[in-house]
């Protein structure tokens, strides 16, 4: 699946996107897999309350299932103005 990173998440990880092979059942499981890869992922995913996730461009929760999902995007909350 494609994993996209936006704003400071991209800055901490150092990539705008990557293709990830995963056995994760949920977004939270995917995050744990990514955090175990390298410190930069761990730094990006330390505080999940500071992140939002979208699955195939629809907002989702971290307990959302990944079955059939092609794209996961991580980004900080956005504010209008």
C-alpha positions as CSV (number, residue, x, y, z in Angstrom):
1,X,0.0,0.0,0.0
2,X,1.1,3.6,-0.5
3,X,1.7,5.5,2.7
4,X,1.8,9.3,2.5
5,X,3.2,11.8,5.0
6,X,2.4,15.5,5.2
7,X,3.7,18.6,7.0
8,X,5.9,17.9,10.0
9,X,5.3,14.1,9.7
10,X,7.1,14.2,6.3
11,X,9.9,16.4,7.8
12,X,10.5,13.9,10.6
13,X,10.4,10.8,8.4
14,X,12.2,12.4,5.5
15,X,9.9,11.1,2.8
16,X,6.7,12.4,1.2
17,X,5.5,8.8,0.5
18,X,6.6,5.2,0.3
19,X,5.2,1.8,-0.7
20,X,4.9,-0.4,2.4
21,X,4.4,-4.2,2.6
22,X,2.5,-4.9,5.7
23,X,0.6,-7.5,7.6
24,X,-1.1,-4.9,9.8
25,X,-4.8,-5.3,10.4
26,X,-5.5,-1.8,11.6
27,X,-3.9,1.7,11.2
28,X,-2.6,1.4,14.8
29,X,-0.9,-1.9,13.9
30,X,0.7,-0.2,10.9
31,X,2.0,2.6,13.1
32,X,3.6,0.1,15.4
33,X,5.3,-1.6,12.4
34,X,6.6,1.7,11.2
35,X,7.8,2.8,14.6
36,X,9.8,-0.4,14.9
37,X,11.6,0.3,11.7
38,X,13.8,3.3,12.7
39,X,14.0,6.1,15.2
40,X,12.7,8.7,12.7
41,X,9.3,6.8,12.4
42,X,9.2,6.5,16.2
43,X,9.7,10.3,16.5
44,X,7.0,11.0,14.0
45,X,4.4,8.7,15.7
46,X,5.2,9.4,19.3
47,X,1.9,11.3,20.0
48,X,-0.9,9.9,17.9
49,X,-3.3,12.5,19.4
50,X,-1.3,15.0,17.3
51,X,-2.0,13.1,14.1
52,X,-4.9,12.4,11.8
53,X,-5.2,9.6,9.3
54,X,-7.0,9.1,6.0
55,X,-7.7,5.8,4.2
56,X,-8.1,6.1,0.5
57,X,-8.7,9.9,1.1
58,X,-11.4,9.5,3.7
59,X,-10.8,10.5,7.4
60,X,-10.5,7.5,9.6
61,X,-9.6,6.5,13.2
62,X,-6.4,4.6,14.2
63,X,-8.5,1.5,15.0
64,X,-9.8,1.4,11.4
65,X,-9.2,-1.8,9.4
66,X,-6.8,-1.8,6.5
67,X,-8.3,-4.6,4.5
68,X,-8.7,-3.4,0.9
69,X,-7.1,0.0,1.6
70,X,-4.7,1.2,-1.1
71,X,-3.5,4.5,0.4
72,X,-2.9,5.6,4.0
73,X,-2.1,9.3,4.7
74,X,-0.8,10.7,8.0
75,X,-1.0,14.5,8.7
76,X,-1.4,16.9,11.6
77,X,-4.8,18.4,12.3
78,X,-5.7,21.2,10.1
79,X,-7.2,24.5,11.1
80,X,-9.0,27.0,8.9
81,X,-8.5,30.7,8.9
